[in-house]
């Protein structure tokens, strides 16, 4: 992946467990984002968890497993 297009953004590094900016961002395979704010980047894993739970629930509904 290219580093182009990463202007003024924030990222959550899954390797270092911290918010990173364009100035110190790890390779793309280690980051989530880009996000518009450090706070959004810091909450990235929570958003991932919420989305995964929602998708799992939707998959269960499709499979007829909803309760």
PDB file of N, CA, C, O and CB in Angstrom:
ATOM      1  N   UNK A   1       0.831  -1.179   0.000  1.00  0.00           N
ATOM      2  CA  UNK A   1       0.000   0.000   0.000  1.00  0.00           C
ATOM      3  C   UNK A   1       0.876   1.243   0.000  1.00  0.00           C
ATOM      4  O   UNK A   1       1.981   1.257   0.542  1.00  0.00           O
ATOM      5  CB  UNK A   1      -0.946  -0.002   1.204  1.00  0.00           C
ATOM      6  N   UNK A   2       0.368   2.236  -0.597  1.00  0.00           N
ATOM      7  CA  UNK A   2       1.080   3.498  -0.687  1.00  0.00           C
ATOM      8  C   UNK A   2       0.769   4.385   0.509  1.00  0.00           C
ATOM      9  O   UNK A   2      -0.301   4.276   1.108  1.00  0.00           O
ATOM     10  CB  UNK A   2       0.727   4.216  -1.980  1.00  0.00           C
ATOM     11  N   UNK A   3       1.689   5.249   0.851  1.00  0.00           N
ATOM     12  CA  UNK A   3       1.462   6.206   1.928  1.00  0.00           C
ATOM     13  C   UNK A   3       0.836   7.488   1.420  1.00  0.00           C
ATOM     14  O   UNK A   3       0.576   8.398   2.208  1.00  0.00           O
ATOM     15  CB  UNK A   3       2.760   6.517   2.634  1.00  0.00           C
ATOM     16  N   UNK A   4       0.587   7.583   0.122  1.00  0.00           N
ATOM     17  CA  UNK A   4       0.027   8.818  -0.415  1.00  0.00           C
ATOM     18  C   UNK A   4      -1.419   8.981   0.041  1.00  0.00           C
ATOM     19  O   UNK A   4      -2.122   7.997   0.269  1.00  0.00           O
ATOM     20  CB  UNK A   4       0.111   8.830  -1.952  1.00  0.00           C
ATOM     21  N   UNK A   5      -1.850  10.223   0.169  1.00  0.00           N
ATOM     22  CA  UNK A   5      -3.210  10.514   0.558  1.00  0.00           C
ATOM     23  C   UNK A   5      -3.436  10.528   2.062  1.00  0.00           C
ATOM     24  O   UNK A   5      -4.585  10.569   2.501  1.00  0.00           O
ATOM     25  CB  UNK A   5      -4.112   9.532  -0.060  1.00  0.00           C
ATOM     26  N   UNK A   6      -2.397  10.496   2.850  1.00  0.00           N
ATOM     27  CA  UNK A   6      -2.530  10.493   4.308  1.00  0.00           C
ATOM     28  C   UNK A   6      -2.254  11.884   4.868  1.00  0.00           C
ATOM     29  O   UNK A   6      -1.369  12.044   5.709  1.00  0.00           O
ATOM     30  CB  UNK A   6      -1.571   9.462   4.940  1.00  0.00           C
ATOM     31  N   UNK A   7      -2.986  12.876   4.424  1.00  0.00           N
ATOM     32  CA  UNK A   7      -2.721  14.243   4.864  1.00  0.00           C
ATOM     33  C   UNK A   7      -3.505  14.642   6.103  1.00  0.00           C
ATOM     34  O   UNK A   7      -4.735  14.645   6.080  1.00  0.00           O
ATOM     35  CB  UNK A   7      -3.032  15.195   3.760  1.00  0.00           C
ATOM     36  N   UNK A   8      -2.808  14.980   7.192  1.00  0.00           N
ATOM     37  CA  UNK A   8      -3.436  15.507   8.385  1.00  0.00           C
ATOM     38  C   UNK A   8      -4.403  14.570   9.074  1.00  0.00           C
ATOM     39  O   UNK A   8      -5.390  15.024   9.652  1.00  0.00           O
ATOM     40  CB  UNK A   8      -4.133  16.732   8.052  1.00  0.00           C
ATOM     41  N   UNK A   9      -4.151  13.295   9.028  1.00  0.00           N
ATOM     42  CA  UNK A   9      -5.059  12.322   9.602  1.00  0.00           C
ATOM     43  C   UNK A   9      -4.448  11.643  10.825  1.00  0.00           C
ATOM     44  O   UNK A   9      -3.257  11.782  11.104  1.00  0.00           O
ATOM     45  CB  UNK A   9      -5.438  11.286   8.561  1.00  0.00           C
ATOM     46  N   UNK A  10      -5.287  10.907  11.545  1.00  0.00           N
ATOM     47  CA  UNK A  10      -4.868  10.162  12.718  1.00  0.00           C
ATOM     48  C   UNK A  10      -5.165   8.689  12.496  1.00  0.00           C
ATOM     49  O   UNK A  10      -6.104   8.339  11.782  1.00  0.00           O
ATOM     50  CB  UNK A  10      -5.572  10.684  13.992  1.00  0.00           C
ATOM     51  N   UNK A  11      -4.363   7.825  13.109  1.00  0.00           N
ATOM     52  CA  UNK A  11      -4.473   6.382  12.932  1.00  0.00           C
ATOM     53  C   UNK A  11      -4.337   5.693  14.283  1.00  0.00           C
ATOM     54  O   UNK A  11      -3.681   6.211  15.186  1.00  0.00           O
ATOM     55  CB  UNK A  11      -3.402   5.862  11.943  1.00  0.00           C
ATOM     56  N   UNK A  12      -4.958   4.523  14.420  1.00  0.00           N
ATOM     57  CA  UNK A  12      -4.744   3.705  15.610  1.00  0.00           C
ATOM     58  C   UNK A  12      -3.796   2.583  15.209  1.00  0.00           C
ATOM     59  O   UNK A  12      -4.090   1.805  14.301  1.00  0.00           O
ATOM     60  CB  UNK A  12      -6.103   3.139  16.191  1.00  0.00           C
ATOM     61  N   UNK A  13      -2.662   2.506  15.888  1.00  0.00           N
ATOM     62  CA  UNK A  13      -1.670   1.481  15.598  1.00  0.00           C
ATOM     63  C   UNK A  13      -1.965   0.249  16.445  1.00  0.00           C
ATOM     64  O   UNK A  13      -1.922   0.313  17.673  1.00  0.00           O
ATOM     65  CB  UNK A  13      -0.232   2.005  15.863  1.00  0.00           C
ATOM     66  N   UNK A  14      -2.263  -0.870  15.794  1.00  0.00           N
ATOM     67  CA  UNK A  14      -2.553  -2.107  16.499  1.00  0.00           C
ATOM     68  C   UNK A  14      -1.280  -2.778  17.013  1.00  0.00           C
ATOM     69  O   UNK A  14      -1.340  -3.700  17.827  1.00  0.00           O
ATOM     70  CB  UNK A  14      -3.312  -3.058  15.590  1.00  0.00           C
ATOM     71  N   UNK A  15      -0.174  -2.325  16.550  1.00  0.00           N
ATOM     72  CA  UNK A  15       1.122  -2.873  16.983  1.00  0.00           C
ATOM     73  C   UNK A  15       1.608  -2.191  18.260  1.00  0.00           C
ATOM     74  O   UNK A  15       2.075  -2.856  19.184  1.00  0.00           O
ATOM     75  CB  UNK A  15       2.176  -2.711  15.869  1.00  0.00           C
ATOM     76  N   UNK A  16       1.498  -0.875  18.309  1.00  0.00           N
ATOM     77  CA  UNK A  16       1.989  -0.096  19.451  1.00  0.00           C
ATOM     78  C   UNK A  16       0.884   0.359  20.399  1.00  0.00           C
ATOM     79  O   UNK A  16       1.167   0.915  21.460  1.00  0.00           O
ATOM     80  CB  UNK A  16       2.738   1.108  18.955  1.00  0.00           C
ATOM     81  N   UNK A  17      -0.377   0.124  20.022  1.00  0.00           N
ATOM     82  CA  UNK A  17      -1.533   0.492  20.839  1.00  0.00           C
ATOM     83  C   UNK A  17      -1.519   1.977  21.201  1.00  0.00           C
ATOM     84  O   UNK A  17      -1.587   2.362  22.368  1.00  0.00           O
ATOM     85  CB  UNK A  17      -1.568  -0.352  22.111  1.00  0.00           C
ATOM     86  N   UNK A  18      -1.427   2.793  20.147  1.00  0.00           N
ATOM     87  CA  UNK A  18      -1.402   4.246  20.338  1.00  0.00           C
ATOM     88  C   UNK A  18      -1.918   4.950  19.093  1.00  0.00           C
ATOM     89  O   UNK A  18      -1.999   4.371  18.009  1.00  0.00           O
ATOM     90  CB  UNK A  18       0.023   4.730  20.672  1.00  0.00           C
ATOM     91  N   UNK A  19      -2.264   6.215  19.284  1.00  0.00           N
ATOM     92  CA  UNK A  19      -2.640   7.067  18.162  1.00  0.00           C
ATOM     93  C   UNK A  19      -1.373   7.524  17.471  1.00  0.00           C
ATOM     94  O   UNK A  19      -0.403   7.913  18.121  1.00  0.00           O
ATOM     95  CB  UNK A  19      -3.494   8.283  18.626  1.00  0.00           C
ATOM     96  N   UNK A  20      -1.388   7.476  16.152  1.00  0.00           N
ATOM     97  CA  UNK A  20      -0.250   7.951  15.364  1.00  0.00           C
ATOM     98  C   UNK A  20      -0.740   8.978  14.348  1.00  0.00           C
ATOM     99  O   UNK A  20      -1.914   9.002  13.977  1.00  0.00           O
ATOM    100  CB  UNK A  20       0.470   6.767  14.648  1.00  0.00           C
ATOM    101  N   UNK A  21       0.178   9.813  13.915  1.00  0.00           N
ATOM    102  CA  UNK A  21      -0.129  10.838  12.917  1.00  0.00           C
ATOM    103  C   UNK A  21       0.686  10.569  11.665  1.00  0.00           C
ATOM    104  O   UNK A  21       1.480   9.630  11.605  1.00  0.00           O
ATOM    105  CB  UNK A  21       0.159  12.264  13.466  1.00  0.00           C
ATOM    106  N   UNK A  22       0.471  11.413  10.669  1.00  0.00           N
ATOM    107  CA  UNK A  22       1.233  11.272   9.432  1.00  0.00           C
ATOM    108  C   UNK A  22       2.737  11.278   9.684  1.00  0.00           C
ATOM    109  O   UNK A  22       3.492  10.630   8.960  1.00  0.00           O
ATOM    110  CB  UNK A  22       0.869  12.384   8.467  1.00  0.00           C
ATOM    111  N   UNK A  23       3.167  11.996  10.690  1.00  0.00           N
ATOM    112  CA  UNK A  23       4.595  12.135  10.966  1.00  0.00           C
ATOM    113  C   UNK A  23       5.224  10.856  11.503  1.00  0.00           C
ATOM    114  O   UNK A  23       6.432  10.660  11.371  1.00  0.00           O
ATOM    115  CB  UNK A  23       4.817  13.252  11.947  1.00  0.00           C
ATOM    116  N   UNK A  24       4.416   9.980  12.111  1.00  0.00           N
ATOM    117  CA  UNK A  24       5.003   8.787  12.733  1.00  0.00           C
ATOM    118  C   UNK A  24       4.183   7.521  12.517  1.00  0.00           C
ATOM    119  O   UNK A  24       4.253   6.596  13.325  1.00  0.00           O
ATOM    120  CB  UNK A  24       5.169   9.018  14.207  1.00  0.00           C
ATOM    121  N   UNK A  25       3.412   7.468  11.446  1.00  0.00           N
ATOM    122  CA  UNK A  25       2.507   6.338  11.228  1.00  0.00           C
ATOM    123  C   UNK A  25       3.272   5.080  10.803  1.00  0.00           C
ATOM    124  O   UNK A  25       4.191   5.132   9.986  1.00  0.00           O
ATOM    125  CB  UNK A  25       1.460   6.699  10.167  1.00  0.00           C
ATOM    126  N   UNK A  26       2.863   3.956  11.381  1.00  0.00           N
ATOM    127  CA  UNK A  26       3.427   2.654  11.035  1.00  0.00           C
ATOM    128  C   UNK A  26       2.901   2.222   9.661  1.00  0.00           C
ATOM    129  O   UNK A  26       2.020   2.880   9.108  1.00  0.00           O
ATOM    130  CB  UNK A  26       3.077   1.590  12.122  1.00  0.00           C
ATOM    131  N   UNK A  27       3.426   1.136   9.109  1.00  0.00           N
ATOM    132  CA  UNK A  27       2.917   0.633   7.839  1.00  0.00           C
ATOM    133  C   UNK A  27       1.420   0.328   7.918  1.00  0.00           C
ATOM    134  O   UNK A  27       0.896   0.022   8.989  1.00  0.00           O
ATOM    135  CB  UNK A  27       3.685  -0.619   7.423  1.00  0.00           C
ATOM    136  N   UNK A  28       0.751   0.413   6.792  1.00  0.00           N
ATOM    137  CA  UNK A  28      -0.704   0.272   6.718  1.00  0.00           C
ATOM    138  C   UNK A  28      -1.209  -1.032   7.328  1.00  0.00           C
ATOM    139  O   UNK A  28      -2.320  -1.065   7.857  1.00  0.00           O
ATOM    140  CB  UNK A  28      -1.152   0.357   5.281  1.00  0.00           C
ATOM    141  N   UNK A  29      -0.436  -2.087   7.271  1.00  0.00           N
ATOM    142  CA  UNK A  29      -0.904  -3.372   7.814  1.00  0.00           C
ATOM    143  C   UNK A  29      -1.049  -3.341   9.338  1.00  0.00           C
ATOM    144  O   UNK A  29      -1.633  -4.256   9.918  1.00  0.00           O
ATOM    145  CB  UNK A  29       0.060  -4.488   7.416  1.00  0.00           C
ATOM    146  N   UNK A  30      -0.522  -2.297   9.993  1.00  0.00           N
ATOM    147  CA  UNK A  30      -0.588  -2.197  11.448  1.00  0.00           C
ATOM    148  C   UNK A  30      -1.527  -1.106  11.952  1.00  0.00           C
ATOM    149  O   UNK A  30      -1.624  -0.901  13.162  1.00  0.00           O
ATOM    150  CB  UNK A  30       0.779  -1.953  11.989  1.00  0.00           C
ATOM    151  N   UNK A  31      -2.218  -0.406  11.065  1.00  0.00           N
ATOM    152  CA  UNK A  31      -3.031   0.723  11.522  1.00  0.00           C
ATOM    153  C   UNK A  31      -4.476   0.631  11.057  1.00  0.00           C
ATOM    154  O   UNK A  31      -4.785   0.024  10.032  1.00  0.00           O
ATOM    155  CB  UNK A  31      -2.431   2.019  11.040  1.00  0.00           C
ATOM    156  N   UNK A  32      -5.350   1.252  11.838  1.00  0.00           N
ATOM    157  CA  UNK A  32      -6.741   1.464  11.471  1.00  0.00           C
ATOM    158  C   UNK A  32      -6.898   2.945  11.198  1.00  0.00           C
ATOM    159  O   UNK A  32      -6.324   3.779  11.898  1.00  0.00           O
ATOM    160  CB  UNK A  32      -7.729   0.970  12.591  1.00  0.00           C
ATOM    161  N   UNK A  33      -7.663   3.263  10.200  1.00  0.00           N
ATOM    162  CA  UNK A  33      -7.879   4.663   9.885  1.00  0.00           C
ATOM    163  C   UNK A  33      -7.685   4.909   8.411  1.00  0.00           C
ATOM    164  O   UNK A  33      -7.531   3.971   7.630  1.00  0.00           O
ATOM    165  CB  UNK A  33      -6.951   5.546  10.692  1.00  0.00           C
ATOM    166  N   UNK A  34      -7.690   6.136   8.040  1.00  0.00           N
ATOM    167  CA  UNK A  34      -7.481   7.351   8.814  1.00  0.00           C
ATOM    168  C   UNK A  34      -8.758   7.852   9.483  1.00  0.00           C
ATOM    169  O   UNK A  34      -9.872   7.553   9.052  1.00  0.00           O
ATOM    170  CB  UNK A  34      -6.920   8.428   7.926  1.00  0.00           C
ATOM    171  N   UNK A  35      -8.559   8.617  10.540  1.00  0.00           N
ATOM    172  CA  UNK A  35      -9.620   9.260  11.289  1.00  0.00           C
ATOM    173  C   UNK A  35      -9.350  10.761  11.297  1.00  0.00           C
ATOM    174  O   UNK A  35      -8.212  11.198  11.128  1.00  0.00           O
ATOM    175  CB  UNK A  35      -9.717   8.691  12.740  1.00  0.00           C
ATOM    176  N   UNK A  36     -10.403  11.540  11.494  1.00  0.00           N
ATOM    177  CA  UNK A  36     -10.276  12.995  11.472  1.00  0.00           C
ATOM    178  C   UNK A  36      -9.765  13.584  12.779  1.00  0.00           C
ATOM    179  O   UNK A  36      -9.333  14.736  12.813  1.00  0.00           O
ATOM    180  CB  UNK A  36     -11.596  13.608  11.142  1.00  0.00           C
ATOM    181  N   UNK A  37      -9.810  12.798  13.861  1.00  0.00           N
ATOM    182  CA  UNK A  37      -9.348  13.318  15.150  1.00  0.00           C
ATOM    183  C   UNK A  37      -8.620  12.218  15.913  1.00  0.00           C
ATOM    184  O   UNK A  37      -8.802  11.029  15.650  1.00  0.00           O
ATOM    185  CB  UNK A  37     -10.537  13.867  15.986  1.00  0.00           C
ATOM    186  N   UNK A  38      -7.799  12.638  16.855  1.00  0.00           N
ATOM    187  CA  UNK A  38      -7.090  11.680  17.706  1.00  0.00           C
ATOM    188  C   UNK A  38      -8.093  10.882  18.540  1.00  0.00           C
ATOM    189  O   UNK A  38      -7.893   9.689  18.771  1.00  0.00           O
ATOM    190  CB  UNK A  38      -6.076  12.410  18.629  1.00  0.00           C
ATOM    191  N   UNK A  39      -9.166  11.527  18.991  1.00  0.00           N
ATOM    192  CA  UNK A  39     -10.181  10.838  19.788  1.00  0.00           C
ATOM    193  C   UNK A  39     -10.850   9.727  18.985  1.00  0.00           C
ATOM    194  O   UNK A  39     -11.075   8.634  19.505  1.00  0.00           O
ATOM    195  CB  UNK A  39     -11.235  11.832  20.286  1.00  0.00           C
ATOM    196  N   UNK A  40     -11.169  10.000  17.724  1.00  0.00           N
ATOM    197  CA  UNK A  40     -11.762   8.964  16.879  1.00  0.00           C
ATOM    198  C   UNK A  40     -10.796   7.795  16.693  1.00  0.00           C
ATOM    199  O   UNK A  40     -11.208   6.636  16.739  1.00  0.00           O
ATOM    200  CB  UNK A  40     -12.157   9.546  15.512  1.00  0.00           C
ATOM    201  N   UNK A  41      -9.535   8.091  16.488  1.00  0.00           N
ATOM    202  CA  UNK A  41      -8.537   7.030  16.334  1.00  0.00           C
ATOM    203  C   UNK A  41      -8.406   6.222  17.615  1.00  0.00           C
ATOM    204  O   UNK A  41      -8.280   4.998  17.572  1.00  0.00           O
ATOM    205  CB  UNK A  41      -7.177   7.621  15.942  1.00  0.00           C
ATOM    206  N   UNK A  42      -8.435   6.902  18.754  1.00  0.00           N
ATOM    207  CA  UNK A  42      -8.297   6.222  20.038  1.00  0.00           C
ATOM    208  C   UNK A  42      -9.468   5.273  20.308  1.00  0.00           C
ATOM    209  O   UNK A  42      -9.307   4.277  21.014  1.00  0.00           O
ATOM    210  CB  UNK A  42      -8.188   7.246  21.160  1.00  0.00           C
ATOM    211  N   UNK A  43     -10.629   5.574  19.758  1.00  0.00           N
ATOM    212  CA  UNK A  43     -11.816   4.740  19.933  1.00  0.00           C
ATOM    213  C   UNK A  43     -12.013   3.723  18.810  1.00  0.00           C
ATOM    214  O   UNK A  43     -13.071   3.099  18.725  1.00  0.00           O
ATOM    215  CB  UNK A  43     -13.034   5.613  20.033  1.00  0.00           C
ATOM    216  N   UNK A  44     -11.032   3.552  17.965  1.00  0.00           N
ATOM    217  CA  UNK A  44     -11.166   2.678  16.801  1.00  0.00           C
ATOM    218  C   UNK A  44     -11.506   1.243  17.174  1.00  0.00           C
ATOM    219  O   UNK A  44     -12.381   0.642  16.551  1.00  0.00           O
ATOM    220  CB  UNK A  44      -9.894   2.697  15.999  1.00  0.00           C
ATOM    221  N   UNK A  45     -10.844   0.684  18.164  1.00  0.00           N
ATOM    222  CA  UNK A  45     -11.105  -0.715  18.515  1.00  0.00           C
ATOM    223  C   UNK A  45     -12.513  -0.902  19.061  1.00  0.00           C
ATOM    224  O   UNK A  45     -13.131  -1.940  18.826  1.00  0.00           O
ATOM    225  CB  UNK A  45     -10.085  -1.204  19.541  1.00  0.00           C
ATOM    226  N   UNK A  46     -13.025   0.076  19.779  1.00  0.00           N
ATOM    227  CA  UNK A  46     -14.402   0.007  20.270  1.00  0.00           C
ATOM    228  C   UNK A  46     -15.376  -0.010  19.094  1.00  0.00           C
ATOM    229  O   UNK A  46     -16.337  -0.779  19.087  1.00  0.00           O
ATOM    230  CB  UNK A  46     -14.710   1.200  21.210  1.00  0.00           C
ATOM    231  N   UNK A  47     -15.124   0.830  18.115  1.00  0.00           N
ATOM    232  CA  UNK A  47     -15.989   0.864  16.923  1.00  0.00           C
ATOM    233  C   UNK A  47     -15.927  -0.446  16.163  1.00  0.00           C
ATOM    234  O   UNK A  47     -16.947  -0.927  15.668  1.00  0.00           O
ATOM    235  CB  UNK A  47     -15.589   2.017  15.998  1.00  0.00           C
ATOM    236  N   UNK A  48     -14.735  -1.030  16.064  1.00  0.00           N
ATOM    237  CA  UNK A  48     -14.589  -2.327  15.398  1.00  0.00           C
ATOM    238  C   UNK A  48     -15.420  -3.376  16.131  1.00  0.00           C
ATOM    239  O   UNK A  48     -16.138  -4.152  15.502  1.00  0.00           O
ATOM    240  CB  UNK A  48     -13.095  -2.755  15.341  1.00  0.00           C
ATOM    241  N   UNK A  49     -15.323  -3.400  17.449  1.00  0.00           N
ATOM    242  CA  UNK A  49     -16.079  -4.369  18.237  1.00  0.00           C
ATOM    243  C   UNK A  49     -17.589  -4.183  18.047  1.00  0.00           C
ATOM    244  O   UNK A  49     -18.317  -5.157  17.855  1.00  0.00           O
ATOM    245  CB  UNK A  49     -15.713  -4.243  19.723  1.00  0.00           C
ATOM    246  N   UNK A  50     -18.051  -2.940  18.099  1.00  0.00           N
ATOM    247  CA  UNK A  50     -19.476  -2.667  17.921  1.00  0.00           C
ATOM    248  C   UNK A  50     -19.957  -3.103  16.541  1.00  0.00           C
ATOM    249  O   UNK A  50     -21.026  -3.699  16.412  1.00  0.00           O
ATOM    250  CB  UNK A  50     -19.761  -1.180  18.127  1.00  0.00           C
ATOM    251  N   UNK A  51     -19.178  -2.809  15.527  1.00  0.00           N
ATOM    252  CA  UNK A  51     -19.563  -3.198  14.167  1.00  0.00           C
ATOM    253  C   UNK A  51     -19.564  -4.708  14.010  1.00  0.00           C
ATOM    254  O   UNK A  51     -20.467  -5.261  13.384  1.00  0.00           O
ATOM    255  CB  UNK A  51     -18.620  -2.568  13.140  1.00  0.00           C
ATOM    256  N   UNK A  52     -18.570  -5.382  14.566  1.00  0.00           N
ATOM    257  CA  UNK A  52     -18.524  -6.844  14.480  1.00  0.00           C
ATOM    258  C   UNK A  52     -19.732  -7.476  15.159  1.00  0.00           C
ATOM    259  O   UNK A  52     -20.316  -8.424  14.635  1.00  0.00           O
ATOM    260  CB  UNK A  52     -17.235  -7.375  15.110  1.00  0.00           C
ATOM    261  N   UNK A  53     -20.107  -6.955  16.320  1.00  0.00           N
ATOM    262  CA  UNK A  53     -21.285  -7.474  17.019  1.00  0.00           C
ATOM    263  C   UNK A  53     -22.542  -7.261  16.191  1.00  0.00           C
ATOM    264  O   UNK A  53     -23.390  -8.151  16.113  1.00  0.00           O
ATOM    265  CB  UNK A  53     -21.437  -6.802  18.389  1.00  0.00           C
ATOM    266  N   UNK A  54     -22.671  -6.104  15.578  1.00  0.00           N
ATOM    267  CA  UNK A  54     -23.837  -5.821  14.738  1.00  0.00           C
ATOM    268  C   UNK A  54     -23.870  -6.743  13.530  1.00  0.00           C
ATOM    269  O   UNK A  54     -24.929  -7.255  13.167  1.00  0.00           O
ATOM    270  CB  UNK A  54     -23.830  -4.357  14.283  1.00  0.00           C
ATOM    271  N   UNK A  55     -22.724  -6.956  12.909  1.00  0.00           N
ATOM    272  CA  UNK A  55     -22.670  -7.844  11.741  1.00  0.00           C
ATOM    273  C   UNK A  55     -22.945  -9.289  12.131  1.00  0.00           C
ATOM    274  O   UNK A  55     -23.607 -10.012  11.387  1.00  0.00           O
ATOM    275  CB  UNK A  55     -21.306  -7.742  11.055  1.00  0.00           C
ATOM    276  N   UNK A  56     -22.444  -9.722  13.291  1.00  0.00           N
ATOM    277  CA  UNK A  56     -22.724 -11.078  13.768  1.00  0.00           C
ATOM    278  C   UNK A  56     -24.224 -11.262  14.012  1.00  0.00           C
ATOM    279  O   UNK A  56     -24.791 -12.299  13.669  1.00  0.00           O
ATOM    280  CB  UNK A  56     -21.930 -11.373  15.063  1.00  0.00           C
ATOM    281  N   UNK A  57     -24.858 -10.254  14.604  1.00  0.00           N
ATOM    282  CA  UNK A  57     -26.296 -10.321  14.842  1.00  0.00           C
ATOM    283  C   UNK A  57     -27.056 -10.375  13.517  1.00  0.00           C
ATOM    284  O   UNK A  57     -28.022 -11.126  13.381  1.00  0.00           O
ATOM    285  CB  UNK A  57     -26.762  -9.113  15.678  1.00  0.00           C
ATOM    286  N   UNK A  58     -26.623  -9.587  12.552  1.00  0.00           N
ATOM    287  CA  UNK A  58     -27.272  -9.605  11.236  1.00  0.00           C
ATOM    288  C   UNK A  58     -27.085 -10.955  10.558  1.00  0.00           C
ATOM    289  O   UNK A  58     -28.020 -11.476   9.950  1.00  0.00           O
ATOM    290  CB  UNK A  58     -26.714  -8.484  10.343  1.00  0.00           C
ATOM    291  N   UNK A  59     -25.894 -11.525  10.653  1.00  0.00           N
ATOM    292  CA  UNK A  59     -25.646 -12.861  10.087  1.00  0.00           C
ATOM    293  C   UNK A  59     -26.557 -13.901  10.730  1.00  0.00           C
ATOM    294  O   UNK A  59     -27.092 -14.776  10.049  1.00  0.00           O
ATOM    295  CB  UNK A  59     -24.169 -13.266  10.278  1.00  0.00           C
ATOM    296  N   UNK A  60     -26.729 -13.798  12.045  1.00  0.00           N
ATOM    297  CA  UNK A  60     -27.595 -14.739  12.758  1.00  0.00           C
ATOM    298  C   UNK A  60     -29.042 -14.595  12.281  1.00  0.00           C
ATOM    299  O   UNK A  60     -29.739 -15.594  12.101  1.00  0.00           O
ATOM    300  CB  UNK A  60     -27.506 -14.509  14.286  1.00  0.00           C
ATOM    301  N   UNK A  61     -29.494 -13.353  12.075  1.00  0.00           N
ATOM    302  CA  UNK A  61     -30.850 -13.137  11.566  1.00  0.00           C
ATOM    303  C   UNK A  61     -31.018 -13.763  10.186  1.00  0.00           C
ATOM    304  O   UNK A  61     -32.035 -14.401   9.914  1.00  0.00           O
ATOM    305  CB  UNK A  61     -31.171 -11.636  11.506  1.00  0.00           C
ATOM    306  N   UNK A  62     -30.039 -13.587   9.326  1.00  0.00           N
ATOM    307  CA  UNK A  62     -30.097 -14.151   7.985  1.00  0.00           C
ATOM    308  C   UNK A  62     -30.143 -15.667   8.027  1.00  0.00           C
ATOM    309  O   UNK A  62     -30.796 -16.299   7.197  1.00  0.00           O
ATOM    310  CB  UNK A  62     -28.906 -13.689   7.165  1.00  0.00           C
ATOM    311  N   UNK A  63     -29.447 -16.252   8.998  1.00  0.00           N
ATOM    312  CA  UNK A  63     -29.386 -17.709   9.119  1.00  0.00           C
ATOM    313  C   UNK A  63     -30.581 -18.259   9.908  1.00  0.00           C
ATOM    314  O   UNK A  63     -30.702 -19.472  10.078  1.00  0.00           O
ATOM    315  CB  UNK A  63     -28.074 -18.127   9.795  1.00  0.00           C
ATOM    316  N   UNK A  64     -31.469 -17.369  10.393  1.00  0.00           N
ATOM    317  CA  UNK A  64     -32.626 -17.792  11.149  1.00  0.00           C
ATOM    318  C   UNK A  64     -32.323 -18.165  12.581  1.00  0.00           C
ATOM    319  O   UNK A  64     -33.067 -18.914  13.214  1.00  0.00           O
ATOM    320  CB  UNK A  64     -33.258 -18.930  10.478  1.00  0.00           C
ATOM    321  N   UNK A  65     -31.210 -17.629  13.092  1.00  0.00           N
ATOM    322  CA  UNK A  65     -30.782 -17.957  14.455  1.00  0.00           C
ATOM    323  C   UNK A  65     -31.133 -16.867  15.458  1.00  0.00           C
ATOM    324  O   UNK A  65     -30.735 -16.947  16.621  1.00  0.00           O
ATOM    325  CB  UNK A  65     -29.290 -18.204  14.482  1.00  0.00           C
ATOM    326  N   UNK A  66     -31.869 -15.855  15.027  1.00  0.00           N
ATOM    327  CA  UNK A  66     -32.182 -14.772  15.963  1.00  0.00           C
ATOM    328  C   UNK A  66     -33.103 -15.266  17.063  1.00  0.00           C
ATOM    329  O   UNK A  66     -33.877 -16.205  16.879  1.00  0.00           O
ATOM    330  CB  UNK A  66     -32.825 -13.589  15.228  1.00  0.00           C
ATOM    331  N   UNK A  67     -33.003 -14.619  18.197  1.00  0.00           N
ATOM    332  CA  UNK A  67     -33.744 -15.080  19.373  1.00  0.00           C
ATOM    333  C   UNK A  67     -34.863 -14.139  19.705  1.00  0.00           C
ATOM    334  O   UNK A  67     -35.596 -14.367  20.667  1.00  0.00           O
ATOM    335  CB  UNK A  67     -32.828 -15.226  20.569  1.00  0.00           C
TER     336      UNK A  67
END
